[in-house]
Amino acid sequence: MIKIKNLSKNYVVKQGIIKAIDGLNLEIEAGEIFGMIGPSGAGKSTLIRMLNLLEQPSSGSININGTDLTELSSSNLRAARQKIGMIFQHFNLLTSRTVLKNVEFPLEIAGVKKNKRRKKAKKLLALVGLADRLDHYPAQLSGGQKQRVGIARALANEPDVLLSDEATSSLDPESTKATLELLAKIRDEMNLTIILITHEMEVIKEVCDRVGVLESGKIIESGSILDIFANPQKDLTKKFISSVIDFELPQRIIKYLHQKRPGKLIRISFLGEKTHAPYISDLVKHYSVDANILYGNIDEIQAVPFGTLILDLEGKLTKIEASIDYLRSQDLRVEVLEDV
Ligand SMILES: Nc1ncnc2c1ncn2[C@@H]1O[C@H](COP(=O)(O)OP(=O)(O)OP(=O)(O)O)[C@@H](O)[C@H]1O
């Protein structure tokens, strides 16, 4: 388990002090894939560099499996760092070494004997699907393959934690998907805890269990992927979500809202099995309310259906209100859009 308490990082510059990370608290369970998303300058890189103490915090603590990294002597910190793997946006492979020798590198540093490290590196390269590329050089590989070498190298010392710093940001969508699938597979097989930093919500949606939204060095919102997608609170979170699913109201509907008309316009968000239930026919049958579907979409978040429906409800106001209460009683999220 990772426990981050009151973590801050200040950079002193000519113009004053930049609070890159500002009193951040976070707990991440073992075996979890935690995504941290934020705009440029939010503090993502600073945070991830502090998690293995490549960057010294100004204050606060980082506790991994019971050990506070900020209190370790430099030799103990070196040992602790071996249990924290890291992968990077630009892969950071050694260009003059073969794929096999790149993966052997951290084992060499850890003093592992040649036969043993060779065997281990081959096993890891088989795990990431590169058993046939051992003698290739990084320049002979695609971006996705380079990142797989990076992942194999990061796993060499059998880490408990894997830090991913924008690891898919330089990859095309197909390689991104394959890399994320690989991360999920190694998490399952090795019970790794993965902290994944990104500015792309698609990445979070694809693979993370939970997400934290970072803005100006603070986590402004966090929760399970399904909760955050179904019920985002902050504007920044909504903005990230709308980059992957239709979250904002279409212009056509905003115009419609400005026209005077009877009835109420509502937005229903569905999650999981609820997408299959016959709620609309219930409104018509039991509440004598007409439901005109103006807009709808169904997406999937990690194989769970997630949908939005915008309905124009017409009928007696008391009946409309009762029908909204009914929908809410079914654990659906219902927003009345009248004042949008
Ligand atoms: N070494 C440094 N010296 C001074 N200021 C820094 C330093 N590193 C980062 N900063 C500042 O700290 C803030 C957070 O930067 P950081 O690189 O962590 O953000 P980020 O979320 O990773 O951004 P990006 O997505 O653009 O990489 C920014 O205002 C940045 O200018």
The ligand as an ORCA input file, in Angstrom:
! r2SCAN-3c Opt
* xyz 0 1
  N      12.880     22.173    -11.875
  C      11.899     23.075    -11.813
  N      12.168     24.348    -11.449
  C      11.178     25.264    -11.348
  N       9.891     25.009    -11.616
  C       9.567     23.760    -11.992
  C      10.553     22.730    -12.129
  N       9.926     21.586    -12.519
  C       8.623     21.896    -12.641
  N       8.391     23.188    -12.325
  C       7.100     23.887    -12.301
  O       6.223     23.135    -11.468
  C       4.905     23.086    -12.024
  C       4.510     21.633    -12.247
  O       5.331     21.090    -13.296
  P       5.244     19.582    -13.770
  O       6.294     19.377    -14.815
  O       5.255     18.686    -12.594
  O       3.776     19.552    -14.432
  P       3.116     18.462    -15.380
  O       1.712     18.289    -14.891
  O       3.966     17.242    -15.431
  O       3.112     19.199    -16.790
  P       3.284     18.585    -18.279
  O       2.045     17.760    -18.532
  O       3.354     19.802    -19.137
  O       4.544     17.780    -18.267
  C       4.946     23.909    -13.291
  O       4.511     25.212    -12.964
  C       6.419     23.933    -13.663
  O       6.749     25.091    -14.371
*
